[in-house]
Amino acid sequence: MLKNRLAYYHFFSKRFKDRNKYIPLLSRFMDKLSVQMQILLRINRMYNDDITYKWGSQWFSITHQLAKYIISKESWIRETFKYTTCADEIFLQTIAYNSGFASNIINDNLRFIDWKRGSNSSPYIFRISDYNELINSKSLFARKFNEINYDNK
């Protein structure tokens, strides 16, 4: 949920890389416990914000002008999204929506990503036999591919 990613501090959300398999488990547990405590204490980082937060795919295309504008907001991004989770799916869309670029937003990332044939957590992996489907789509890009031709095995 978007609110949970932003409204609460996620001090332990960074997955520590360690050979000890219990460190990431402890990190997730501590993060969940910390968020539950913040809910009980009614902590809300977004309480006084004038910003409308938006989220979307981290796969997108932007103009050079918007890229320059986003770079000019680096300090705000660091301050606002520090200790949040999945900020790459939120901060760019939020900046664009709350700027003079909002009227230019088109909800189409021009990417062909097939979640229906994919697994629960990963999109379908296109093969050489999917060539016609890909070529005939209106998308400029596609995700994911496998260079091994499983169709001929």
C-alpha positions in Angstrom: 0.0 0.0 0.0 1.3 3.4 -1.0 0.6 5.0 2.4 2.5 2.4 4.3 5.6 2.9 2.1 5.6 6.7 2.8 3.8 7.4 6.1 6.0 5.4 8.3 9.8 5.3 8.8 11.4 2.1 7.5 14.6 2.2 9.4 15.3 -1.5 9.0 14.0 -2.0 5.4 17.4 -2.2 3.9 18.2 -5.9 3.4 21.6 -6.4 4.9 23.9 -8.5 2.8 25.5 -11.0 5.1 26.4 -14.7 4.9 24.3 -15.2 8.0 20.8 -16.0 6.6 19.2 -14.7 9.8 20.3 -11.1 9.4 17.8 -10.4 6.5 15.0 -12.1 8.5 15.8 -10.0 11.6 15.9 -6.9 9.4 12.4 -7.6 8.0 11.1 -8.5 11.5 12.5 -5.3 13.0 11.0 -3.2 10.1 7.5 -4.7 10.6 7.7 -4.2 14.4 8.9 -0.6 14.0 6.0 0.2 11.6 3.5 -1.4 14.0 4.8 0.8 16.8 4.5 3.9 14.6 0.9 2.9 13.8 0.1 2.6 17.5 1.8 5.9 18.2 0.0 7.5 15.3 3.1 8.6 13.6 2.5 9.8 10.0 5.2 11.3 8.0 2.7 12.6 5.4 0.4 14.4 7.9 1.1 18.0 6.8 2.1 17.4 3.2 0.7 19.6 0.4 2.0 16.9 -2.0 -0.2 14.4 -3.8 1.7 11.2 -3.9 1.6 9.0 -7.0 3.0 5.7 -7.8 3.6 3.7 -10.9 6.0 1.6 -12.9 9.7 2.3 -12.6 9.8 1.7 -16.3 8.9 4.9 -18.0 10.1 7.5 -20.5 10.6 11.2 -19.7 11.7 14.3 -21.6 15.0 16.0 -21.1 13.3 19.0 -19.5 11.6 16.7 -16.9 14.9 15.0 -16.3 16.6 18.3 -15.5 13.7 19.3 -13.2 14.0 16.0 -11.3 17.7 16.5 -10.9 17.1 20.0 -9.5 14.9 18.3 -6.8 17.6 16.0 -5.5 17.7 17.4 -2.0 13.9 17.3 -1.7 13.9 13.7 -2.9 16.6 12.6 -0.4 14.8 14.3 2.5 11.3 13.3 1.6 11.9 9.6 0.7 14.6 8.8 3.3 13.6 5.7 5.2 10.7 4.8 2.8 10.4 1.7 0.7 10.2 1.3 -3.1 10.8 5.0 -3.6 11.7 4.4 -7.3 8.1 3.6 -8.0 6.9 6.8 -6.2 9.2 9.8 -6.3 9.4 10.4 -10.0 5.7 10.0 -10.5 5.1 12.3 -7.5 7.4 15.0 -8.8 5.9 14.9 -12.3 2.3 15.0 -11.0 3.0 17.9 -8.7 4.9 20.0 -11.3 4.1 22.0 -14.4 4.7 18.7 -16.4 1.5 17.1 -15.0 -0.5 18.0 -18.1 1.9 16.0 -20.3 1.6 12.7 -18.4 0.4 9.8 -20.5 -0.4 6.6 -18.6 1.4 4.3 -21.1 5.0 3.4 -20.6 5.1 1.8 -24.1 6.5 -1.4 -22.6 5.2 -4.9 -23.3 5.3 -6.7 -20.0 3.1 -9.9 -19.7 2.2 -10.5 -16.1 -0.7 -12.8 -17.0 1.5 -15.6 -18.3 4.3 -14.9 -15.8 4.6 -16.2 -12.3 3.3 -14.4 -9.2 6.5 -12.3 -8.8 8.0 -12.2 -12.3 6.7 -11.4 -15.8 6.5 -13.9 -18.6 9.9 -14.5 -20.3 9.5 -14.0 -24.1 11.0 -16.5 -26.5 11.8 -16.5 -30.2 8.3 -18.0 -30.8 6.8 -14.8 -29.4 8.4 -12.7 -32.2 5.2 -12.0 -34.1 3.3 -11.0 -31.0 6.1 -8.6 -30.0 6.5 -7.1 -33.4 2.7 -6.6 -33.8 2.3 -4.9 -30.4 2.1 -1.1 -30.1 4.9 -1.1 -27.5 8.4 0.2 -28.2 10.1 -1.9 -25.5 9.4 -5.3 -24.0 10.5 -7.1 -20.8 11.8 -10.0 -20.2 13.7 -12.1 -22.7 15.8 -15.2 -22.5 18.6 -15.7 -25.1 18.2 -19.5 -24.8 15.7 -20.8 -27.4 13.6 -23.1 -25.3 11.1 -23.5 -28.1 13.4 -25.8 -30.0 14.2 -28.2 -27.1 
